Amino acid sequence: MARPVRVKLCARCSLAAPTLYRVKCEVDGDWIFVCPECWQHVSQDNPFYVYGGTWKAKKKH
């Protein structure tokens, strides 16, 4: 039985990506999911950056 395709959009650029990172990047900010390209921007030299895990479109069984 085929699994449904899981899709999530990047909170910064709104593009769908097969891998997204759960992060906080603002003071008192909420958790958001960002694509690898946006992750580079929000994580560099950001004192409020917190990594919270990786989301993948293809889950292992």
N, CA, C, O and CB atoms as a CASP TS submission, in Angstrom:
PFRMAT TS
TARGET T0000
AUTHOR 0000-0000-0000
METHOD Language model
MODEL 1
PARENT N/A
ATOM      1  N   MET     1       0.842  -1.179   0.000  1.00  0.00           N
ATOM      2  CA  MET     1       0.000   0.000   0.000  1.00  0.00           C
ATOM      3  C   MET     1       0.885   1.240   0.000  1.00  0.00           C
ATOM      4  O   MET     1       1.779   1.357   0.838  1.00  0.00           O
ATOM      5  CB  MET     1      -0.957   0.000   1.217  1.00  0.00           C
ATOM      6  N   ALA     2       0.652   2.164  -0.924  1.00  0.00           N
ATOM      7  CA  ALA     2       1.468   3.374  -1.044  1.00  0.00           C
ATOM      8  C   ALA     2       1.108   4.367   0.050  1.00  0.00           C
ATOM      9  O   ALA     2      -0.059   4.563   0.390  1.00  0.00           O
ATOM     10  CB  ALA     2       1.285   4.019  -2.430  1.00  0.00           C
ATOM     11  N   ARG     3       2.149   4.982   0.583  1.00  0.00           N
ATOM     12  CA  ARG     3       1.942   6.024   1.584  1.00  0.00           C
ATOM     13  C   ARG     3       1.624   7.341   0.884  1.00  0.00           C
ATOM     14  O   ARG     3       2.152   7.600  -0.197  1.00  0.00           O
ATOM     15  CB  ARG     3       3.190   6.175   2.496  1.00  0.00           C
ATOM     16  N   PRO     4       0.779   8.170   1.470  1.00  0.00           N
ATOM     17  CA  PRO     4       0.526   9.477   0.865  1.00  0.00           C
ATOM     18  C   PRO     4       1.790  10.336   0.934  1.00  0.00           C
ATOM     19  O   PRO     4       2.592  10.202   1.857  1.00  0.00           O
ATOM     20  CB  PRO     4      -0.657  10.191   1.574  1.00  0.00           C
ATOM     21  N   VAL     5       1.953  11.205  -0.040  1.00  0.00           N
ATOM     22  CA  VAL     5       3.117  12.096  -0.055  1.00  0.00           C
ATOM     23  C   VAL     5       2.909  13.173   1.002  1.00  0.00           C
ATOM     24  O   VAL     5       1.881  13.848   1.030  1.00  0.00           O
ATOM     25  CB  VAL     5       3.333  12.734  -1.472  1.00  0.00           C
ATOM     26  N   ARG     6       3.903  13.317   1.865  1.00  0.00           N
ATOM     27  CA  ARG     6       3.840  14.342   2.910  1.00  0.00           C
ATOM     28  C   ARG     6       4.463  15.625   2.369  1.00  0.00           C
ATOM     29  O   ARG     6       5.547  15.601   1.786  1.00  0.00           O
ATOM     30  CB  ARG     6       4.571  13.871   4.216  1.00  0.00           C
ATOM     31  N   VAL     7       3.775  16.734   2.567  1.00  0.00           N
ATOM     32  CA  VAL     7       4.251  18.014   2.058  1.00  0.00           C
ATOM     33  C   VAL     7       4.169  19.051   3.168  1.00  0.00           C
ATOM     34  O   VAL     7       3.167  19.146   3.878  1.00  0.00           O
ATOM     35  CB  VAL     7       3.429  18.463   0.819  1.00  0.00           C
ATOM     36  N   LYS     8       5.225  19.817   3.304  1.00  0.00           N
ATOM     37  CA  LYS     8       5.265  20.951   4.226  1.00  0.00           C
ATOM     38  C   LYS     8       5.968  22.080   3.494  1.00  0.00           C
ATOM     39  O   LYS     8       6.854  21.839   2.675  1.00  0.00           O
ATOM     40  CB  LYS     8       5.998  20.590   5.584  1.00  0.00           C
ATOM     41  N   LEU     9       5.578  23.298   3.786  1.00  0.00           N
ATOM     42  CA  LEU     9       6.178  24.464   3.147  1.00  0.00           C
ATOM     43  C   LEU     9       7.118  25.174   4.103  1.00  0.00           C
ATOM     44  O   LEU     9       6.894  25.193   5.314  1.00  0.00           O
ATOM     45  CB  LEU     9       5.097  25.428   2.656  1.00  0.00           C
ATOM     46  N   CYS    10       8.165  25.754   3.552  1.00  0.00           N
ATOM     47  CA  CYS    10       9.100  26.563   4.331  1.00  0.00           C
ATOM     48  C   CYS    10       8.375  27.819   4.809  1.00  0.00           C
ATOM     49  O   CYS    10       7.680  28.470   4.029  1.00  0.00           O
ATOM     50  CB  CYS    10      10.367  26.933   3.488  1.00  0.00           C
ATOM     51  N   ALA    11       8.532  28.157   6.075  1.00  0.00           N
ATOM     52  CA  ALA    11       7.878  29.332   6.654  1.00  0.00           C
ATOM     53  C   ALA    11       8.473  30.640   6.133  1.00  0.00           C
ATOM     54  O   ALA    11       7.838  31.690   6.229  1.00  0.00           O
ATOM     55  CB  ALA    11       7.984  29.289   8.170  1.00  0.00           C
ATOM     56  N   ARG    12       9.681  30.583   5.585  1.00  0.00           N
ATOM     57  CA  ARG    12      10.332  31.808   5.102  1.00  0.00           C
ATOM     58  C   ARG    12      10.097  32.059   3.618  1.00  0.00           C
ATOM     59  O   ARG    12       9.738  33.172   3.234  1.00  0.00           O
ATOM     60  CB  ARG    12      11.818  31.737   5.366  1.00  0.00           C
ATOM     61  N   CYS    13      10.292  31.041   2.772  1.00  0.00           N
ATOM     62  CA  CYS    13      10.185  31.241   1.316  1.00  0.00           C
ATOM     63  C   CYS    13       8.941  30.591   0.716  1.00  0.00           C
ATOM     64  O   CYS    13       8.668  30.771  -0.471  1.00  0.00           O
ATOM     65  CB  CYS    13      11.417  30.687   0.629  1.00  0.00           C
ATOM     66  N   SER    14       8.190  29.847   1.506  1.00  0.00           N
ATOM     67  CA  SER    14       6.938  29.193   1.100  1.00  0.00           C
ATOM     68  C   SER    14       7.100  28.101   0.048  1.00  0.00           C
ATOM     69  O   SER    14       6.117  27.707  -0.580  1.00  0.00           O
ATOM     70  CB  SER    14       5.995  30.217   0.581  1.00  0.00           C
ATOM     71  N   LEU    15       8.317  27.605  -0.158  1.00  0.00           N
ATOM     72  CA  LEU    15       8.533  26.512  -1.099  1.00  0.00           C
ATOM     73  C   LEU    15       8.451  25.174  -0.382  1.00  0.00           C
ATOM     74  O   LEU    15       8.835  25.062   0.782  1.00  0.00           O
ATOM     75  CB  LEU    15       9.890  26.659  -1.802  1.00  0.00           C
ATOM     76  N   ALA    16       7.948  24.154  -1.083  1.00  0.00           N
ATOM     77  CA  ALA    16       7.921  22.801  -0.532  1.00  0.00           C
ATOM     78  C   ALA    16       9.331  22.220  -0.640  1.00  0.00           C
ATOM     79  O   ALA    16      10.026  22.449  -1.630  1.00  0.00           O
ATOM     80  CB  ALA    16       6.871  21.896  -1.280  1.00  0.00           C
ATOM     81  N   ALA    17       9.745  21.477   0.368  1.00  0.00           N
ATOM     82  CA  ALA    17      11.077  20.869   0.361  1.00  0.00           C
ATOM     83  C   ALA    17      10.982  19.478   0.982  1.00  0.00           C
ATOM     84  O   ALA    17      10.163  19.248   1.872  1.00  0.00           O
ATOM     85  CB  ALA    17      12.111  21.758   1.137  1.00  0.00           C
ATOM     86  N   PRO    18      11.826  18.540   0.508  1.00  0.00           N
ATOM     87  CA  PRO    18      11.781  17.189   1.063  1.00  0.00           C
ATOM     88  C   PRO    18      12.342  17.108   2.482  1.00  0.00           C
ATOM     89  O   PRO    18      12.059  16.157   3.211  1.00  0.00           O
ATOM     90  CB  PRO    18      12.543  16.246   0.167  1.00  0.00           C
ATOM     91  N   THR    19      13.134  18.101   2.872  1.00  0.00           N
ATOM     92  CA  THR    19      13.701  18.159   4.217  1.00  0.00           C
ATOM     93  C   THR    19      13.543  19.579   4.739  1.00  0.00           C
ATOM     94  O   THR    19      13.886  20.547   4.061  1.00  0.00           O
ATOM     95  CB  THR    19      15.204  17.720   4.225  1.00  0.00           C
ATOM     96  N   LEU    20      13.018  19.687   5.955  1.00  0.00           N
ATOM     97  CA  LEU    20      12.872  20.990   6.604  1.00  0.00           C
ATOM     98  C   LEU    20      13.427  20.894   8.021  1.00  0.00           C
ATOM     99  O   LEU    20      13.416  19.827   8.635  1.00  0.00           O
ATOM    100  CB  LEU    20      11.377  21.453   6.619  1.00  0.00           C
ATOM    101  N   TYR    21      13.909  22.022   8.528  1.00  0.00           N
ATOM    102  CA  TYR    21      14.451  22.067   9.880  1.00  0.00           C
ATOM    103  C   TYR    21      13.514  22.873  10.779  1.00  0.00           C
ATOM    104  O   TYR    21      13.068  23.963  10.421  1.00  0.00           O
ATOM    105  CB  TYR    21      15.877  22.679   9.881  1.00  0.00           C
ATOM    106  N   ARG    22      13.230  22.316  11.945  1.00  0.00           N
ATOM    107  CA  ARG    22      12.377  22.994  12.931  1.00  0.00           C
ATOM    108  C   ARG    22      13.297  23.893  13.750  1.00  0.00           C
ATOM    109  O   ARG    22      14.241  23.416  14.380  1.00  0.00           O
ATOM    110  CB  ARG    22      11.588  21.956  13.860  1.00  0.00           C
ATOM    111  N   VAL    23      13.020  25.191  13.739  1.00  0.00           N
ATOM    112  CA  VAL    23      13.901  26.152  14.400  1.00  0.00           C
ATOM    113  C   VAL    23      13.098  27.257  15.075  1.00  0.00           C
ATOM    114  O   VAL    23      11.933  27.502  14.761  1.00  0.00           O
ATOM    115  CB  VAL    23      14.884  26.757  13.393  1.00  0.00           C
ATOM    116  N   LYS    24      13.770  27.908  16.012  1.00  0.00           N
ATOM    117  CA  LYS    24      13.330  29.204  16.542  1.00  0.00           C
ATOM    118  C   LYS    24      14.439  30.162  16.138  1.00  0.00           C
ATOM    119  O   LYS    24      15.618  29.847  16.300  1.00  0.00           O
ATOM    120  CB  LYS    24      13.082  29.184  18.145  1.00  0.00           C
ATOM    121  N   CYS    25      14.076  31.330  15.612  1.00  0.00           N
ATOM    122  CA  CYS    25      15.130  32.242  15.146  1.00  0.00           C
ATOM    123  C   CYS    25      14.886  33.694  15.544  1.00  0.00           C
ATOM    124  O   CYS    25      15.589  34.591  15.078  1.00  0.00           O
ATOM    125  CB  CYS    25      15.255  32.153  13.644  1.00  0.00           C
ATOM    126  N   GLU    26      13.899  33.933  16.397  1.00  0.00           N
ATOM    127  CA  GLU    26      13.623  35.281  16.892  1.00  0.00           C
ATOM    128  C   GLU    26      13.433  35.215  18.402  1.00  0.00           C
ATOM    129  O   GLU    26      13.044  34.179  18.941  1.00  0.00           O
ATOM    130  CB  GLU    26      12.364  35.895  16.197  1.00  0.00           C
ATOM    131  N   VAL    27      13.707  36.322  19.076  1.00  0.00           N
ATOM    132  CA  VAL    27      13.506  36.362  20.506  1.00  0.00           C
ATOM    133  C   VAL    27      12.026  36.077  20.779  1.00  0.00           C
ATOM    134  O   VAL    27      11.153  36.691  20.165  1.00  0.00           O
ATOM    135  CB  VAL    27      13.949  37.740  21.102  1.00  0.00           C
ATOM    136  N   ASP    28      11.746  35.164  21.684  1.00  0.00           N
ATOM    137  CA  ASP    28      10.382  34.734  22.003  1.00  0.00           C
ATOM    138  C   ASP    28       9.601  34.263  20.773  1.00  0.00           C
ATOM    139  O   ASP    28       8.373  34.341  20.741  1.00  0.00           O
ATOM    140  CB  ASP    28       9.634  35.869  22.671  1.00  0.00           C
ATOM    141  N   GLY    29      10.325  33.774  19.763  1.00  0.00           N
ATOM    142  CA  GLY    29       9.679  33.319  18.534  1.00  0.00           C
ATOM    143  C   GLY    29       9.070  31.940  18.672  1.00  0.00           C
ATOM    144  O   GLY    29       9.431  31.171  19.563  1.00  0.00           O
ATOM    145  N   ASP    30       8.140  31.638  17.779  1.00  0.00           N
ATOM    146  CA  ASP    30       7.520  30.318  17.723  1.00  0.00           C
ATOM    147  C   ASP    30       8.410  29.379  16.913  1.00  0.00           C
ATOM    148  O   ASP    30       9.305  29.821  16.193  1.00  0.00           O
ATOM    149  CB  ASP    30       6.095  30.397  17.104  1.00  0.00           C
ATOM    150  N   TRP    31       8.155  28.086  17.039  1.00  0.00           N
ATOM    151  CA  TRP    31       8.841  27.103  16.214  1.00  0.00           C
ATOM    152  C   TRP    31       8.322  27.233  14.788  1.00  0.00           C
ATOM    153  O   TRP    31       7.115  27.348  14.573  1.00  0.00           O
ATOM    154  CB  TRP    31       8.631  25.653  16.762  1.00  0.00           C
ATOM    155  N   ILE    32       9.230  27.217  13.810  1.00  0.00           N
ATOM    156  CA  ILE    32       8.860  27.239  12.396  1.00  0.00           C
ATOM    157  C   ILE    32       9.674  26.178  11.672  1.00  0.00           C
ATOM    158  O   ILE    32      10.685  25.704  12.189  1.00  0.00           O
ATOM    159  CB  ILE    32       9.092  28.651  11.765  1.00  0.00           C
ATOM    160  N   PHE    33       9.233  25.807  10.473  1.00  0.00           N
ATOM    161  CA  PHE    33       9.985  24.891   9.628  1.00  0.00           C
ATOM    162  C   PHE    33      10.588  25.681   8.479  1.00  0.00           C
ATOM    163  O   PHE    33       9.885  26.430   7.801  1.00  0.00           O
ATOM    164  CB  PHE    33       9.084  23.737   9.100  1.00  0.00           C
ATOM    165  N   VAL    34      11.904  25.516   8.256  1.00  0.00           N
ATOM    166  CA  VAL    34      12.595  26.208   7.169  1.00  0.00           C
ATOM    167  C   VAL    34      13.344  25.213   6.297  1.00  0.00           C
ATOM    168  O   VAL    34      13.810  24.178   6.774  1.00  0.00           O
ATOM    169  CB  VAL    34      13.565  27.263   7.725  1.00  0.00           C
ATOM    170  N   CYS    35      13.454  25.539   5.009  1.00  0.00           N
ATOM    171  CA  CYS    35      14.182  24.698   4.064  1.00  0.00           C
ATOM    172  C   CYS    35      15.689  24.862   4.294  1.00  0.00           C
ATOM    173  O   CYS    35      16.108  25.784   4.993  1.00  0.00           O
ATOM    174  CB  CYS    35      13.804  25.059   2.595  1.00  0.00           C
ATOM    175  N   PRO    36      16.504  23.978   3.712  1.00  0.00           N
ATOM    176  CA  PRO    36      17.954  24.082   3.913  1.00  0.00           C
ATOM    177  C   PRO    36      18.543  25.434   3.500  1.00  0.00           C
ATOM    178  O   PRO    36      19.460  25.930   4.154  1.00  0.00           O
ATOM    179  CB  PRO    36      18.643  22.992   3.142  1.00  0.00           C
ATOM    180  N   GLU    37      18.029  26.033   2.428  1.00  0.00           N
ATOM    181  CA  GLU    37      18.568  27.328   1.995  1.00  0.00           C
ATOM    182  C   GLU    37      18.246  28.425   3.005  1.00  0.00           C
ATOM    183  O   GLU    37      19.123  29.208   3.370  1.00  0.00           O
ATOM    184  CB  GLU    37      18.009  27.706   0.616  1.00  0.00           C
ATOM    185  N   CYS    38      17.006  28.487   3.452  1.00  0.00           N
ATOM    186  CA  CYS    38      16.623  29.493   4.446  1.00  0.00           C
ATOM    187  C   CYS    38      17.286  29.218   5.794  1.00  0.00           C
ATOM    188  O   CYS    38      17.583  30.148   6.544  1.00  0.00           O
ATOM    189  CB  CYS    38      15.098  29.528   4.609  1.00  0.00           C
ATOM    190  N   TRP    39      17.518  27.945   6.099  1.00  0.00           N
ATOM    191  CA  TRP    39      18.179  27.586   7.348  1.00  0.00           C
ATOM    192  C   TRP    39      19.570  28.221   7.435  1.00  0.00           C
ATOM    193  O   TRP    39      20.000  28.657   8.503  1.00  0.00           O
ATOM    194  CB  TRP    39      18.281  26.060   7.475  1.00  0.00           C
ATOM    195  N   GLN    40      20.264  28.264   6.296  1.00  0.00           N
ATOM    196  CA  GLN    40      21.592  28.896   6.283  1.00  0.00           C
ATOM    197  C   GLN    40      21.510  30.349   6.755  1.00  0.00           C
ATOM    198  O   GLN    40      22.377  30.820   7.491  1.00  0.00           O
ATOM    199  CB  GLN    40      22.208  28.834   4.866  1.00  0.00           C
ATOM    200  N   HIS    41      20.476  31.045   6.331  1.00  0.00           N
ATOM    201  CA  HIS    41      20.324  32.465   6.672  1.00  0.00           C
ATOM    202  C   HIS    41      19.888  32.673   8.122  1.00  0.00           C
ATOM    203  O   HIS    41      20.404  33.564   8.796  1.00  0.00           O
ATOM    204  CB  HIS    41      19.315  33.117   5.741  1.00  0.00           C
ATOM    205  N   VAL    42      18.952  31.867   8.608  1.00  0.00           N
ATOM    206  CA  VAL    42      18.437  32.099   9.964  1.00  0.00           C
ATOM    207  C   VAL    42      19.376  31.594  11.052  1.00  0.00           C
ATOM    208  O   VAL    42      19.287  32.046  12.193  1.00  0.00           O
ATOM    209  CB  VAL    42      17.090  31.435  10.122  1.00  0.00           C
ATOM    210  N   SER    43      20.271  30.672  10.725  1.00  0.00           N
ATOM    211  CA  SER    43      21.136  30.088  11.748  1.00  0.00           C
ATOM    212  C   SER    43      22.464  30.834  11.925  1.00  0.00           C
ATOM    213  O   SER    43      23.046  30.803  13.009  1.00  0.00           O
ATOM    214  CB  SER    43      21.414  28.651  11.406  1.00  0.00           C
ATOM    215  N   GLN    44      22.941  31.493  10.888  1.00  0.00           N
ATOM    216  CA  GLN    44      24.243  32.148  10.950  1.00  0.00           C
ATOM    217  C   GLN    44      24.217  33.383  11.838  1.00  0.00           C
ATOM    218  O   GLN    44      23.381  34.270  11.664  1.00  0.00           O
ATOM    219  CB  GLN    44      24.702  32.526   9.559  1.00  0.00           C
ATOM    220  N   ASP    45      25.129  33.427  12.776  1.00  0.00           N
ATOM    221  CA  ASP    45      25.309  34.593  13.659  1.00  0.00           C
ATOM    222  C   ASP    45      24.006  35.082  14.284  1.00  0.00           C
ATOM    223  O   ASP    45      23.798  36.288  14.417  1.00  0.00           O
ATOM    224  CB  ASP    45      25.943  35.726  12.886  1.00  0.00           C
ATOM    225  N   ASN    46      23.136  34.167  14.663  1.00  0.00           N
ATOM    226  CA  ASN    46      21.847  34.517  15.256  1.00  0.00           C
ATOM    227  C   ASN    46      21.824  34.050  16.715  1.00  0.00           C
ATOM    228  O   ASN    46      21.764  32.848  16.971  1.00  0.00           O
ATOM    229  CB  ASN    46      20.668  33.881  14.448  1.00  0.00           C
ATOM    230  N   PRO    47      21.870  34.980  17.669  1.00  0.00           N
ATOM    231  CA  PRO    47      21.886  34.583  19.083  1.00  0.00           C
ATOM    232  C   PRO    47      20.571  33.938  19.538  1.00  0.00           C
ATOM    233  O   PRO    47      20.540  33.295  20.588  1.00  0.00           O
ATOM    234  CB  PRO    47      22.179  35.793  19.951  1.00  0.00           C
ATOM    235  N   PHE    48      19.490  34.095  18.773  1.00  0.00           N
ATOM    236  CA  PHE    48      18.197  33.535  19.146  1.00  0.00           C
ATOM    237  C   PHE    48      17.915  32.203  18.472  1.00  0.00           C
ATOM    238  O   PHE    48      16.853  31.617  18.683  1.00  0.00           O
ATOM    239  CB  PHE    48      17.106  34.506  18.812  1.00  0.00           C
ATOM    240  N   TYR    49      18.852  31.716  17.661  1.00  0.00           N
ATOM    241  CA  TYR    49      18.658  30.476  16.911  1.00  0.00           C
ATOM    242  C   TYR    49      18.657  29.253  17.828  1.00  0.00           C
ATOM    243  O   TYR    49      19.548  29.081  18.659  1.00  0.00           O
ATOM    244  CB  TYR    49      19.744  30.328  15.852  1.00  0.00           C
ATOM    245  N   VAL    50      17.627  28.401  17.658  1.00  0.00           N
ATOM    246  CA  VAL    50      17.540  27.130  18.379  1.00  0.00           C
ATOM    247  C   VAL    50      17.082  26.071  17.377  1.00  0.00           C
ATOM    248  O   VAL    50      16.074  26.251  16.694  1.00  0.00           O
ATOM    249  CB  VAL    50      16.551  27.224  19.617  1.00  0.00           C
ATOM    250  N   TYR    51      17.820  24.979  17.295  1.00  0.00           N
ATOM    251  CA  TYR    51      17.461  23.863  16.408  1.00  0.00           C
ATOM    252  C   TYR    51      16.536  22.913  17.151  1.00  0.00           C
ATOM    253  O   TYR    51      16.783  22.585  18.312  1.00  0.00           O
ATOM    254  CB  TYR    51      18.731  23.109  15.906  1.00  0.00           C
ATOM    255  N   GLY    52      15.463  22.464  16.484  1.00  0.00           N
ATOM    256  CA  GLY    52      14.491  21.600  17.146  1.00  0.00           C
ATOM    257  C   GLY    52      14.209  20.292  16.445  1.00  0.00           C
ATOM    258  O   GLY    52      13.284  19.578  16.832  1.00  0.00           O
ATOM    259  N   GLY    53      14.986  19.952  15.416  1.00  0.00           N
ATOM    260  CA  GLY    53      14.783  18.670  14.754  1.00  0.00           C
ATOM    261  C   GLY    53      14.645  18.810  13.248  1.00  0.00           C
ATOM    262  O   GLY    53      14.574  19.913  12.706  1.00  0.00           O
ATOM    263  N   THR    54      14.610  17.660  12.591  1.00  0.00           N
ATOM    264  CA  THR    54      14.512  17.609  11.137  1.00  0.00           C
ATOM    265  C   THR    54      13.243  16.879  10.732  1.00  0.00           C
ATOM    266  O   THR    54      12.922  15.824  11.281  1.00  0.00           O
ATOM    267  CB  THR    54      15.750  16.921  10.527  1.00  0.00           C
ATOM    268  N   TRP    55      12.520  17.442   9.768  1.00  0.00           N
ATOM    269  CA  TRP    55      11.320  16.831   9.215  1.00  0.00           C
ATOM    270  C   TRP    55      11.662  16.357   7.813  1.00  0.00           C
ATOM    271  O   TRP    55      12.260  17.095   7.030  1.00  0.00           O
ATOM    272  CB  TRP    55      10.108  17.831   9.205  1.00  0.00           C
ATOM    273  N   LYS    56      11.282  15.120   7.495  1.00  0.00           N
ATOM    274  CA  LYS    56      11.546  14.560   6.171  1.00  0.00           C
ATOM    275  C   LYS    56      10.242  14.107   5.531  1.00  0.00           C
ATOM    276  O   LYS    56       9.388  13.517   6.192  1.00  0.00           O
ATOM    277  CB  LYS    56      12.541  13.382   6.261  1.00  0.00           C
ATOM    278  N   ALA    57      10.094  14.387   4.232  1.00  0.00           N
ATOM    279  CA  ALA    57       8.888  14.013   3.505  1.00  0.00           C
ATOM    280  C   ALA    57       8.746  12.493   3.424  1.00  0.00           C
ATOM    281  O   ALA    57       7.633  11.968   3.454  1.00  0.00           O
ATOM    282  CB  ALA    57       8.906  14.619   2.100  1.00  0.00           C
ATOM    283  N   LYS    58       9.869  11.793   3.320  1.00  0.00           N
ATOM    284  CA  LYS    58       9.841  10.334   3.244  1.00  0.00           C
ATOM    285  C   LYS    58      10.216   9.758   4.600  1.00  0.00           C
ATOM    286  O   LYS    58      11.382   9.777   4.995  1.00  0.00           O
ATOM    287  CB  LYS    58      10.800   9.811   2.138  1.00  0.00           C
ATOM    288  N   LYS    59       9.224   9.249   5.302  1.00  0.00           N
ATOM    289  CA  LYS    59       9.452   8.630   6.607  1.00  0.00           C
ATOM    290  C   LYS    59       9.907   7.197   6.408  1.00  0.00           C
ATOM    291  O   LYS    59       9.413   6.494   5.527  1.00  0.00           O
ATOM    292  CB  LYS    59       8.174   8.680   7.481  1.00  0.00           C
ATOM    293  N   LYS    60      10.845   6.772   7.225  1.00  0.00           N
ATOM    294  CA  LYS    60      11.226   5.366   7.218  1.00  0.00           C
ATOM    295  C   LYS    60      10.167   4.579   7.971  1.00  0.00           C
ATOM    296  O   LYS    60       9.574   5.093   8.920  1.00  0.00           O
ATOM    297  CB  LYS    60      12.635   5.156   7.848  1.00  0.00           C
ATOM    298  N   HIS    61       9.922   3.345   7.564  1.00  0.00           N
ATOM    299  CA  HIS    61       8.914   2.501   8.227  1.00  0.00           C
ATOM    300  C   HIS    61       9.432   2.056   9.560  1.00  0.00           C
ATOM    301  O   HIS    61       8.742   1.338  10.282  1.00  0.00           O
ATOM    302  CB  HIS    61       8.544   1.280   7.368  1.00  0.00           C
TER
END
